[in-house]
Amino acid sequence: MDDDYRRLADRIADDIASGRLRPGERLPPQRAFARRRGIAGSTAGRVYGELVRRGLVVGEVGRGTFVRAAPPAPNGRALAEPVAAAMAPRVNLELNYPSAPGQSELLAPALAPLLRPDVLTEALRPAPADGTPEARAAVAKLLATPGWRPDPDGVLFAGNARQAIAATLASLVRPGGRVGVEALTYPLVKEIAARLGIVLVPLAMDQDGVRPDAVAAAHRGAPLSALYVQPTLHNPTSVTMGEGRKRELARVVWELGLPVVEDRIWSFLTDREVGEPLAAHLPELAHVVDGLSKRVAPGLTVGFLVVPPGRAEAVAAAVRSGGWSAGRFALEAGVRWVEDGTVARLVAAKRVDAARRQRLLARELAEFGAAVRSDPYAYYAWWELPASWRADTFTAAVAAHGIAVTPGDAFAVGPQRAPDAVRLGLASAPEPELARALRTLAAVARRGRTGR
């Protein structure tokens, strides 16, 4: 009986070798496979694990298990071991954690004073949602733009920006409530909404971001409780709203009396004049979310919230009840990095780094032209694939070469078909690895486009 799972794996391997299962094809979920075969779920898990071990399939978290582009062995059976390409070092273009050269050396000096026993005792205590007066003042200064300066009394803190989003939505929307979001949105917002029992309503976008008429139409259909948007360097498309669109959206939102959660986590990369945050046009409705994870480092981070007048206690209560409070040590370290100029130096270095990686992207994928949509200041790109490729098939095909990309359905909201596009995260891989990965992606896409 212990060999049953191997025999089942052999049958699937034969289907792959014969072409009955094609590269990029998705296998059924393990539960469905178990029901179909009349086996235990644990046995189905062993079958899929065996197929992964042989290098015949690749599992993508949250998306499923796909057949790899592995060639058959000369005897007609599938290869028992991963092909050489599948064993190549993995380049993960799903992750997107920027790191500046010499970053640790820049960060270390501010931490040294916190390690004194008298200071460390205080730094290890829990931090309240409103932090400290010094922290609120430092963050208000950090987030200020030429035409918008947050009121320090409206600044709150969470463990990271994701928790800040969750706390803000929890304070605004009851379970079952509807939240408007761009039709392509930050994937973790979908997870947050599921946990809070919130219904996400996809809103049409164009080349300037979410369309105000889509917001109004969705609200007429059934009232929205809030709106979540990324007006600056939208993830995944990297679109930044122009001032005209922001004013038009602000007018519609104001007329509807609709609270807004404005995610500005990537806005620090824009060193050109892009106008003011949406919050500058909606001071009584907009809740701004930001943080240190992208500016500094993902491992020791703090999320920021700037809330409208009268909203601080409600949002702070949501932070406390969700267990989303910032760590006092991280908060103290972050304030020191802001005040001593470390954050500003890291931001300047990451802007230069992002621009350099965008030039690399433009060079390696030049043949695909406007299908590769990005901003010269962003750490990611949105690639609308050639017509011969589906996003899931392409994702599986490049996984066989040791490269992970994020398909469009990870960002899509609602039942409509996800775009055949992938997001490329440019921040995490070292530049030589990134260059090689981009060349490989281009070669795979070219083969699909030309039929070779």
Legacy VTK file of the C-alpha trace (Angstrom):
# vtk DataFile Version 3.0
C-alpha trace
ASCII
DATASET POLYDATA
POINTS 452 float
0.000 0.000 0.000
2.910 2.323 0.707
3.769 2.265 -3.029
0.266 3.304 -4.131
1.143 6.980 -4.259
4.195 6.213 -6.435
2.056 4.216 -8.886
-0.375 7.145 -9.129
2.556 9.481 -9.683
3.803 7.159 -12.446
0.449 7.419 -14.235
0.531 11.198 -14.170
4.153 11.108 -15.302
3.080 8.973 -18.277
0.357 11.518 -19.113
2.991 14.265 -19.089
5.417 12.243 -21.209
2.731 11.401 -23.771
1.486 14.971 -24.025
-1.931 14.266 -22.540
-0.913 16.766 -19.863
0.807 19.716 -21.482
3.425 22.124 -20.058
1.721 24.831 -18.060
-1.480 22.852 -17.514
-2.897 23.102 -14.009
-3.489 19.905 -12.050
-6.698 19.654 -10.005
-6.536 20.782 -6.367
-5.364 17.983 -4.096
-8.780 17.589 -2.476
-10.462 17.196 -5.861
-7.755 14.753 -6.966
-8.299 12.689 -3.795
-12.078 12.556 -4.316
-11.683 11.579 -7.963
-9.244 8.772 -7.185
-10.991 7.611 -4.014
-7.875 8.114 -1.900
-7.069 9.947 1.316
-6.058 13.585 1.170
-2.694 12.695 2.709
-2.064 10.225 -0.139
-2.899 12.889 -2.707
-0.390 15.151 -1.000
2.281 12.438 -1.326
1.472 12.003 -5.031
1.903 15.714 -5.697
5.040 15.779 -3.574
6.515 12.933 -5.591
5.768 14.761 -8.850
7.491 17.864 -7.502
10.473 15.741 -6.402
10.766 14.349 -9.938
10.728 17.851 -11.370
7.567 17.249 -13.380
5.337 19.836 -11.737
5.768 23.065 -9.847
3.558 24.248 -7.000
2.776 27.961 -6.855
1.432 29.056 -3.454
-2.135 30.285 -3.711
-2.424 29.420 -7.411
-2.066 25.657 -7.768
0.191 22.985 -9.239
1.342 23.216 -12.873
3.049 20.852 -15.289
6.605 21.893 -15.928
8.090 22.215 -19.394
10.178 19.046 -18.911
11.158 16.918 -21.935
10.428 13.167 -22.013
13.253 10.731 -21.521
14.431 8.692 -24.535
12.504 5.611 -23.358
9.251 7.566 -23.566
8.729 7.827 -19.785
8.961 11.119 -17.977
12.279 12.017 -16.436
12.607 10.702 -12.896
14.732 13.645 -11.795
14.452 17.391 -12.449
15.845 18.566 -15.728
18.954 20.719 -15.572
17.011 23.918 -16.107
14.774 23.174 -13.140
17.864 22.751 -10.955
19.254 26.156 -11.859
19.460 28.693 -9.013
16.002 30.121 -8.375
15.508 33.818 -9.097
12.416 35.026 -7.315
10.838 37.962 -9.130
7.721 37.614 -6.974
9.561 39.076 -3.982
10.234 42.802 -4.010
12.401 43.885 -1.088
14.796 46.687 -2.071
18.150 46.897 -0.327
20.695 49.672 -0.741
24.461 49.003 -0.850
25.949 49.443 2.624
22.489 49.444 4.176
23.474 47.567 7.346
26.396 49.899 7.980
24.031 52.872 7.698
21.473 51.360 10.072
23.777 50.084 12.802
24.811 53.368 14.511
21.242 54.312 15.451
20.733 50.932 17.122
23.750 51.166 19.419
22.165 53.609 21.934
19.095 51.359 22.194
21.254 48.517 23.509
22.135 50.312 26.749
20.333 48.414 29.539
18.410 51.441 30.809
17.228 52.394 27.307
16.599 48.796 26.232
14.234 48.192 29.153
11.948 50.955 27.927
12.389 50.020 24.247
11.135 46.490 24.902
7.814 47.630 26.353
4.685 47.525 24.151
4.097 50.635 22.061
0.702 52.350 22.145
-1.078 52.895 18.835
-0.279 56.609 18.957
3.394 55.953 19.646
5.192 58.863 21.261
5.059 62.633 20.571
8.562 62.385 19.085
7.535 59.532 16.793
4.414 61.326 15.596
6.370 64.495 14.822
9.117 62.567 12.996
6.655 60.650 10.812
4.605 63.771 10.022
7.809 65.394 8.772
8.858 62.278 6.826
5.542 61.977 4.970
5.059 65.682 4.251
4.971 66.920 0.660
5.235 70.521 -0.571
1.470 70.993 -0.320
0.509 68.501 2.397
1.776 68.133 5.930
0.070 65.618 8.202
-1.079 66.728 11.629
1.116 64.820 14.138
-1.968 64.268 16.297
-3.461 62.200 13.469
-0.449 59.855 13.151
-0.812 56.271 14.416
1.418 53.202 14.227
1.047 49.508 13.417
3.479 46.624 13.088
3.729 47.109 9.313
1.825 48.665 6.437
-0.307 45.542 5.880
-1.498 45.731 9.474
-2.143 49.429 9.021
-4.420 48.640 6.071
-6.200 45.940 8.074
-6.750 48.210 11.072
-8.053 51.045 8.936
-10.483 48.819 7.039
-11.612 47.149 10.272
-12.399 50.573 11.727
-14.400 51.639 8.659
-16.207 48.543 7.377
-18.445 46.034 9.103
-18.395 42.369 8.067
-20.343 42.069 4.828
-19.578 45.658 3.856
-18.391 46.565 0.362
-15.045 48.205 -0.374
-14.205 49.558 -3.809
-10.722 48.676 -5.082
-8.890 48.984 -8.375
-9.678 45.973 -10.581
-6.012 45.040 -10.143
-4.979 45.469 -6.539
-2.351 44.603 -3.941
-2.868 40.844 -3.351
-2.738 41.012 0.442
-5.741 43.359 0.424
-7.735 40.386 -0.887
-6.476 38.296 2.020
-7.235 41.056 4.544
-10.748 41.439 3.162
-11.383 37.701 3.420
-10.304 37.657 7.053
-12.436 40.682 7.921
-15.472 39.408 6.016
-15.350 42.368 3.613
-16.552 42.206 0.002
-14.167 43.754 -2.520
-15.777 45.480 -5.506
-13.500 45.780 -8.573
-13.449 49.221 -10.182
-12.461 49.866 -13.791
-9.093 51.486 -14.442
-7.510 53.297 -17.359
-4.070 54.721 -18.085
-4.517 57.265 -15.267
-5.697 54.895 -12.536
-9.113 54.116 -11.108
-11.987 55.818 -12.958
-14.187 58.146 -10.893
-17.287 57.152 -12.875
-16.641 53.516 -11.898
-16.614 54.529 -8.231
-19.919 56.370 -8.584
-21.541 53.514 -10.530
-20.463 50.897 -7.984
-21.826 53.022 -5.142
-25.145 53.446 -6.926
-25.433 49.685 -7.390
-25.056 49.052 -3.657
-23.455 51.514 -1.220
-19.734 51.207 -0.687
-18.383 51.527 2.853
-14.913 52.665 1.769
-12.486 52.950 -1.128
-8.948 51.489 -1.159
-6.613 52.974 -3.791
-2.935 53.271 -4.688
-2.713 56.593 -6.542
1.112 56.691 -6.627
3.098 53.884 -8.285
0.152 51.519 -8.269
1.087 47.893 -7.630
1.213 46.062 -10.070
0.892 48.503 -12.999
3.096 51.324 -11.580
0.545 53.933 -12.786
0.622 57.278 -10.971
-2.517 59.419 -11.071
-2.218 62.856 -12.577
-3.455 65.862 -10.646
-6.531 66.198 -12.846
-7.607 62.633 -12.095
-6.972 63.111 -8.380
-9.136 66.217 -8.284
-11.908 64.482 -10.240
-11.776 61.409 -8.000
-11.720 63.584 -4.887
-14.820 65.447 -6.074
-16.767 62.213 -6.642
-15.644 60.725 -3.339
-16.533 63.925 -1.468
-20.008 63.996 -2.966
-20.523 60.369 -1.923
-19.077 60.950 1.551
-16.926 57.857 1.007
-13.954 57.176 3.329
-10.712 56.450 1.479
-7.711 54.295 2.367
-4.796 55.726 0.374
-1.837 53.337 0.154
1.413 55.261 -0.395
3.910 52.527 0.465
5.915 53.000 -2.779
5.512 56.775 -3.083
8.984 57.447 -1.626
10.518 56.414 -4.968
9.090 59.366 -6.888
11.691 62.113 -6.986
9.799 64.085 -9.613
6.826 66.343 -9.017
3.730 64.150 -9.054
1.419 66.477 -7.188
-0.021 65.982 -3.760
-1.491 62.870 -2.148
-5.195 62.274 -2.594
-5.395 63.099 1.126
-4.509 66.718 0.345
-7.824 66.970 -1.528
-9.798 64.938 1.038
-8.524 65.910 4.512
-11.731 64.766 6.227
-12.077 61.422 4.420
-8.641 60.077 3.467
-6.680 57.658 5.657
-3.055 57.439 4.480
-1.099 54.195 4.910
2.684 54.074 4.629
5.628 52.492 6.427
9.338 51.782 6.674
9.544 48.312 5.129
10.376 49.493 1.600
12.269 52.611 2.652
14.430 50.738 5.173
14.159 46.935 5.496
11.378 44.357 5.791
12.716 42.696 8.934
12.505 45.643 11.329
9.572 47.753 10.258
6.759 50.018 11.351
3.491 50.892 9.615
2.139 54.445 9.618
-1.421 55.704 9.474
-2.475 59.305 9.041
-6.158 59.578 9.905
-8.681 62.405 9.488
-9.722 64.578 12.442
-11.877 62.679 14.897
-10.850 59.238 13.632
-7.750 58.562 15.753
-9.470 56.729 18.617
-11.553 54.468 16.365
-8.524 53.422 14.314
-6.343 53.060 17.419
-8.983 50.759 18.923
-8.845 48.613 15.772
-5.039 48.443 16.027
-5.287 47.272 19.622
-8.094 44.761 19.090
-6.397 43.230 16.047
-3.076 42.830 17.851
-1.490 45.016 15.182
0.515 47.338 17.428
4.045 48.328 16.472
6.961 46.990 18.499
8.469 49.701 20.673
12.031 48.716 19.706
11.246 48.990 16.000
9.427 52.285 16.594
12.349 53.773 18.523
14.851 52.594 15.914
12.715 53.956 13.091
12.421 57.378 14.703
16.186 57.543 15.150
16.734 56.589 11.501
14.322 59.293 10.396
15.832 61.972 12.601
19.508 61.253 11.862
18.942 61.279 8.091
19.488 57.538 7.560
16.064 57.068 5.965
16.681 59.982 3.591
20.022 58.493 2.530
18.461 55.071 1.966
15.628 56.592 -0.058
18.099 58.463 -2.282
20.100 55.260 -2.858
17.007 53.203 -3.657
15.748 55.757 -6.155
19.035 55.463 -8.023
18.899 51.664 -7.771
15.306 51.468 -9.031
16.085 53.702 -12.007
19.104 51.557 -12.900
17.036 48.353 -12.743
14.356 49.938 -14.906
16.970 50.699 -17.540
18.065 47.063 -17.367
14.452 45.951 -17.817
13.985 48.282 -20.785
17.106 46.912 -22.470
16.427 43.212 -21.942
12.707 43.344 -22.865
12.941 46.086 -25.493
11.518 43.858 -28.233
8.176 43.667 -26.381
7.770 47.446 -26.412
4.685 48.965 -24.837
3.500 45.556 -23.609
5.955 46.021 -20.730
4.349 48.786 -18.689
6.345 50.444 -15.969
7.446 53.711 -14.449
11.127 54.729 -14.569
11.037 55.089 -10.773
9.252 51.834 -9.876
10.687 48.570 -8.575
8.281 46.460 -10.656
6.803 46.116 -14.126
3.544 44.813 -15.583
4.097 42.670 -18.680
1.134 41.957 -20.978
2.269 38.699 -22.527
2.283 37.816 -26.238
-1.052 36.442 -27.442
0.276 32.881 -27.607
0.803 32.785 -23.830
-1.587 32.442 -20.906
-0.293 33.878 -17.663
-0.483 30.566 -15.793
1.253 28.682 -18.623
4.016 31.277 -18.850
4.464 31.229 -15.070
4.884 27.464 -15.136
7.199 27.570 -18.158
9.608 30.066 -16.591
9.450 28.211 -13.273
11.069 25.314 -15.123
14.014 27.674 -15.654
14.217 28.527 -11.966
12.441 31.899 -12.233
9.349 32.884 -10.242
7.021 35.621 -11.504
3.555 36.656 -10.340
0.668 36.037 -12.785
-2.115 38.532 -13.276
-4.759 36.565 -11.394
-2.899 37.225 -8.114
-3.916 40.888 -8.483
-7.318 40.538 -10.131
-10.491 41.159 -8.118
-13.837 39.636 -8.976
-14.966 36.798 -11.222
-13.851 38.272 -14.526
-10.983 36.588 -16.338
-7.602 37.772 -15.129
-5.356 39.468 -17.696
-2.672 37.380 -19.369
0.069 39.411 -17.776
2.731 38.947 -15.121
4.282 41.283 -12.599
8.056 41.337 -12.419
9.542 42.383 -9.079
12.897 43.999 -9.775
14.121 44.809 -6.280
15.292 41.591 -4.634
17.572 39.789 -7.098
21.184 40.954 -7.484
21.570 42.836 -10.761
23.580 40.148 -12.617
20.943 37.543 -11.682
18.168 39.927 -12.653
19.760 40.527 -16.065
20.085 36.786 -16.732
16.523 36.168 -15.579
15.133 38.892 -17.834
16.997 37.457 -20.824
15.547 34.030 -20.052
12.035 35.456 -19.742
12.421 37.158 -23.107
13.637 33.916 -24.706
10.701 31.921 -23.304
8.192 34.563 -24.411
9.779 34.696 -27.863
9.477 30.942 -28.336
5.781 31.074 -27.499
5.203 34.033 -29.783
6.963 32.521 -32.777
5.919 28.912 -32.179
9.538 27.714 -32.037
LINES 1 453
452 0 1 2 3 4 5 6 7 8 9 10 11 12 13 14 15 16 17 18 19 20 21 22 23 24 25 26 27 28 29 30 31 32 33 34 35 36 37 38 39 40 41 42 43 44 45 46 47 48 49 50 51 52 53 54 55 56 57 58 59 60 61 62 63 64 65 66 67 68 69 70 71 72 73 74 75 76 77 78 79 80 81 82 83 84 85 86 87 88 89 90 91 92 93 94 95 96 97 98 99 100 101 102 103 104 105 106 107 108 109 110 111 112 113 114 115 116 117 118 119 120 121 122 123 124 125 126 127 128 129 130 131 132 133 134 135 136 137 138 139 140 141 142 143 144 145 146 147 148 149 150 151 152 153 154 155 156 157 158 159 160 161 162 163 164 165 166 167 168 169 170 171 172 173 174 175 176 177 178 179 180 181 182 183 184 185 186 187 188 189 190 191 192 193 194 195 196 197 198 199 200 201 202 203 204 205 206 207 208 209 210 211 212 213 214 215 216 217 218 219 220 221 222 223 224 225 226 227 228 229 230 231 232 233 234 235 236 237 238 239 240 241 242 243 244 245 246 247 248 249 250 251 252 253 254 255 256 257 258 259 260 261 262 263 264 265 266 267 268 269 270 271 272 273 274 275 276 277 278 279 280 281 282 283 284 285 286 287 288 289 290 291 292 293 294 295 296 297 298 299 300 301 302 303 304 305 306 307 308 309 310 311 312 313 314 315 316 317 318 319 320 321 322 323 324 325 326 327 328 329 330 331 332 333 334 335 336 337 338 339 340 341 342 343 344 345 346 347 348 349 350 351 352 353 354 355 356 357 358 359 360 361 362 363 364 365 366 367 368 369 370 371 372 373 374 375 376 377 378 379 380 381 382 383 384 385 386 387 388 389 390 391 392 393 394 395 396 397 398 399 400 401 402 403 404 405 406 407 408 409 410 411 412 413 414 415 416 417 418 419 420 421 422 423 424 425 426 427 428 429 430 431 432 433 434 435 436 437 438 439 440 441 442 443 444 445 446 447 448 449 450 451
